[in-house]
Amino acid sequence: MILEVAVLNIKKGLSKDFEASFEKAESIISSKKGYVSHQLKKCVEQKDKYILLVNWETIEDHEIGFRKSDEYKELLHHFYDPFPTVEHYI
């Protein structure tokens, strides 16, 4: 299993909109091949900052199956500034 860790910095003042869009994105994430589970956590110290933890069966399930999906890009990409750093752990 692979753990995707993404630090998400949301454009100032858009956290509520991001959270609403993420609720829609959860169904997309969970429907993808290789998806196991996920958690989205809001930072206590920094407003508009989150961490996303997603367990995938393989890196390819995340990198190819999910990240290249148009639905995901349309829902979430415009909230990020800068674009998230994403790393994978075993």
N, C-alpha and C positions, 0 to 999 in steps of 0.2 A: 504494500500500500504506500502511496505517496501523499504527503501533506503539502498542499499549496498554502503559502503564507503571503498575503498581500496587504501592504500598508496603503490605506486609501485616504488621501487628503482631498476633501471635498471643497469646491469653491465656496468662499465665504457666504454664509447665509442660505445655502442650498441644502442643508442637512435634512430638513423635513421632506423636501421633494425627493432627495436621494433615497431616504428610507422608504417612501411610498413606492418608488420605482424598484427598489430592491425587493420589496414584497412580491412584485410581479415577476422579477427575475428569478426568484427562488424556484418557481415552477419550471423555468427553463433549465436552471442548473440541475435540479433533481431529476429531470427527465433524460439527461445526457448519459450515454454509455459510459460505464466506469465510475459514475458518481456513487459515493458511499454516504457522506454526511457533510454538514457545514455549520459554521457559527459565524455570526457577524457581531462584533463587539465595538461599542462606542468608547472612545478614550475619555477618561475622567479629567485629565489635566489639559488637554487641548481640544477646544471646540472644533467641530467639523473634521475630526480625524477618527478613523475606524481601522480595525484589523479584521480581515476576512480569513478564516481558516476553512479549507475544503479538503476532505479526504477523497482521493481518487484511486482507482485500481492501478492505473499507470500514468506516467507523464503524458503520453500521447493522448489519453482520454481527455486531459485538460487542455494541452497545447493545440491539438488538432480538432477534437470533437466539440469542445466548448468555446475556446477563445476565438475560433474562426466563424462562429455562428453569428449571423446577421442580427438575430433577435437580441442577443446579449449586447452587441455593439450599440444598437439603437437605444436601448434602455438606459445604459449606464455610462458610456464613455464620456459624454459631455459634462459630467459632474466633476471629473478629476482634474486637479491642478496641483502639482504636476501629475503626469500619468503614473500609475502605481508601479512600485517596484514589487515584482513577484518572484518568490524563490520556492524551491521544492526541497522537501526533507524526507528522509527515510527513517 
